[in-house]
Amino acid sequence: MKDSSKKGSSKRPKSKASEALNANPAAESKPGKPYGVKAIVVLYLISLVISLTLVTITFNADIATAVQEATAHYGAAYASSAKSIAVDTLIAVTAISSLISIAIMYGIWIGNKWAWWVSLILTALGVIAAVYSVIAASLAASTGIITSLISLIIDLLVLYYLTRQEVKSYCHIGSSVSVA
């Protein structure tokens, strides 16, 4: 048997595809998606699912109470109208915010600069809002402190990954292109 590791051994002819890869160094060194990008998208998905769940739970509890009170005070016709307006508004706001989150996730996934900036700004605002919510919930001895802490942790993790160099490079942040 021949040892294929020796120099004199017969080699298989190279295909045109493998020659093209070897001739193009960019094709060989094309990096995959950074871990940070994948982590940001997963965190956004978790946040979206939690938000939609909490909105649904909160809405169902609040609307049921509001309808009972409105029916007792103003009658069933008014309560039905108020419920319809509240439902339509909540659906619109939830749909718009969900679509924005999905657009940001997609933009980050494909490395768009705008998505990085929008995500950075909205996440920074989310950190501020979550810190305020944690403080307000702790002062009021509210049970909302857990959801506020979860939101704060997710936002801080997203900020952490957004500021990693590989994510910034992937989204073309901080890289200047000079024209010679």
C-alpha positions as CSV (number, residue, x, y, z in Angstrom):
1,M,0.0,0.0,0.0
2,K,1.2,3.5,-0.7
3,D,1.3,6.1,2.0
4,S,-0.6,9.1,0.7
5,S,1.2,11.5,3.0
6,K,4.5,11.1,1.0
7,K,5.5,13.8,-1.6
8,G,5.7,11.4,-4.4
9,S,2.2,10.0,-4.0
10,S,-0.3,10.5,-6.8
11,K,-2.7,13.4,-6.3
12,R,-6.2,13.7,-7.6
13,P,-6.7,16.4,-10.2
14,K,-8.1,19.6,-8.9
15,S,-11.5,20.6,-10.0
16,K,-12.2,24.0,-11.4
17,A,-14.2,25.0,-8.4
18,S,-11.4,24.2,-6.0
19,E,-8.9,26.1,-8.2
20,A,-11.2,29.1,-8.2
21,L,-11.4,29.0,-4.4
22,N,-7.6,28.8,-4.2
23,A,-7.2,31.7,-6.7
24,N,-9.6,33.9,-4.7
25,P,-8.3,34.5,-1.2
26,A,-11.4,36.5,-0.2
27,A,-13.5,33.4,-0.8
28,E,-11.3,31.4,1.6
29,S,-11.3,34.0,4.4
30,K,-15.0,35.0,4.2
31,P,-16.0,35.0,7.9
32,G,-19.2,33.6,9.1
33,K,-21.7,35.6,11.2
34,P,-20.1,36.7,14.5
35,Y,-21.4,35.0,17.7
36,G,-22.5,38.5,18.9
37,V,-24.8,39.0,16.0
38,K,-26.5,35.6,16.6
39,A,-26.7,36.5,20.4
40,I,-28.4,39.8,19.6
41,V,-31.0,38.2,17.4
42,V,-31.7,35.5,20.0
43,L,-32.0,38.2,22.7
44,Y,-34.4,40.2,20.5
45,L,-36.5,37.1,19.9
46,I,-36.7,36.4,23.6
47,S,-37.6,40.0,24.3
48,L,-40.3,39.9,21.6
49,V,-41.9,36.8,22.9
50,I,-41.8,38.0,26.5
51,S,-43.2,41.4,25.5
52,L,-46.0,39.9,23.5
53,T,-46.9,37.5,26.3
54,L,-46.9,40.2,29.0
55,V,-48.9,42.5,26.8
56,T,-51.5,39.8,26.3
57,I,-51.7,38.9,30.0
58,T,-51.8,42.5,31.1
59,F,-54.3,43.4,28.5
60,N,-56.6,40.6,29.3
61,A,-56.6,41.3,33.0
62,D,-56.9,45.1,32.6
63,I,-59.6,45.0,29.9
64,A,-61.7,42.6,31.9
65,T,-61.6,44.9,34.9
66,A,-62.2,48.0,32.8
67,V,-65.2,46.4,31.0
68,Q,-66.8,45.3,34.3
69,E,-66.4,48.8,35.8
70,A,-67.6,50.6,32.6
71,T,-70.6,48.3,32.4
72,A,-71.5,49.0,36.0
73,H,-71.2,52.7,35.7
74,Y,-72.2,53.5,32.1
75,G,-73.9,50.5,30.6
76,A,-73.0,47.7,28.2
77,A,-73.0,49.8,25.1
78,Y,-70.3,52.2,26.4
79,A,-68.2,49.4,27.8
80,S,-68.3,47.6,24.4
81,S,-67.2,50.7,22.6
82,A,-64.4,51.4,25.1
83,K,-63.2,47.8,24.8
84,S,-63.1,48.0,21.0
85,I,-61.0,51.2,21.1
86,A,-58.7,49.8,23.7
87,V,-58.3,46.5,21.7
88,D,-57.7,48.3,18.4
89,T,-55.1,50.6,20.0
90,L,-53.2,47.8,21.7
91,I,-53.2,45.7,18.6
92,A,-51.9,48.5,16.5
93,V,-49.1,49.5,19.0
94,T,-48.1,45.8,19.5
95,A,-48.0,45.2,15.8
96,I,-46.0,48.2,15.0
97,S,-43.4,47.6,17.8
98,S,-43.2,43.9,16.8
99,L,-42.6,44.8,13.2
100,I,-39.9,47.3,14.2
101,S,-38.2,44.6,16.3
102,I,-38.3,42.1,13.5
103,A,-36.9,44.7,11.1
104,I,-34.0,45.4,13.5
105,M,-33.4,41.7,14.0
106,Y,-33.2,41.2,10.2
107,G,-31.0,44.3,9.7
108,I,-28.6,43.1,12.4
109,W,-28.6,39.6,10.9
110,I,-27.5,40.8,7.5
111,G,-25.2,43.4,8.9
112,N,-26.9,46.7,8.1
113,K,-25.4,49.8,9.6
114,W,-28.8,51.5,10.2
115,A,-30.0,48.5,12.2
116,W,-26.9,48.7,14.5
117,W,-27.6,52.4,15.1
118,V,-31.3,52.0,15.7
119,S,-30.7,49.0,18.0
120,L,-28.1,50.9,19.9
121,I,-30.3,53.9,20.5
122,L,-33.5,51.9,21.3
123,T,-31.6,49.6,23.6
124,A,-29.9,52.5,25.4
125,L,-33.4,54.0,25.9
126,G,-34.6,50.6,27.1
127,V,-31.8,50.4,29.7
128,I,-32.9,53.8,31.0
129,A,-36.5,52.8,31.1
130,A,-35.7,49.5,32.8
131,V,-33.6,51.2,35.5
132,Y,-36.5,53.6,36.1
133,S,-38.9,50.7,36.2
134,V,-36.7,48.7,38.7
135,I,-36.5,51.7,41.0
136,A,-40.2,52.5,40.7
137,A,-41.2,48.9,41.3
138,S,-38.9,48.5,44.2
139,L,-40.2,51.7,45.9
140,A,-43.8,50.6,45.3
141,A,-43.1,47.0,46.4
142,S,-44.5,45.9,43.1
143,T,-44.3,42.5,41.5
144,G,-43.2,44.2,38.3
145,I,-39.7,44.3,39.5
146,I,-39.0,40.8,38.1
147,T,-40.0,41.8,34.6
148,S,-38.1,45.1,34.9
149,L,-35.0,43.2,35.9
150,I,-35.4,40.7,33.0
151,S,-35.8,43.6,30.6
152,L,-32.7,45.4,32.1
153,I,-30.6,42.2,31.8
154,I,-31.6,41.6,28.1
155,D,-31.0,45.3,27.2
156,L,-27.6,45.2,28.9
157,L,-26.6,42.0,27.1
158,V,-27.7,43.5,23.7
159,L,-25.6,46.6,24.5
160,Y,-22.7,44.4,25.4
161,Y,-22.8,42.5,22.1
162,L,-23.5,45.6,20.0
163,T,-20.3,47.2,21.3
164,R,-18.1,44.1,20.5
165,Q,-15.7,44.8,17.7
166,E,-16.7,41.8,15.6
167,V,-20.3,42.9,15.6
168,K,-19.4,46.5,14.8
169,S,-17.2,45.4,11.9
170,Y,-19.9,43.1,10.7
171,C,-22.3,46.0,10.6
172,H,-19.7,48.3,9.0
173,I,-19.4,50.5,12.1
174,G,-16.1,52.3,12.7
175,S,-14.6,51.1,9.4
176,S,-13.7,53.9,7.1
177,V,-13.4,53.4,3.4
178,S,-10.9,55.6,1.8
179,V,-11.0,56.4,-1.9
180,A,-7.6,56.7,-3.4
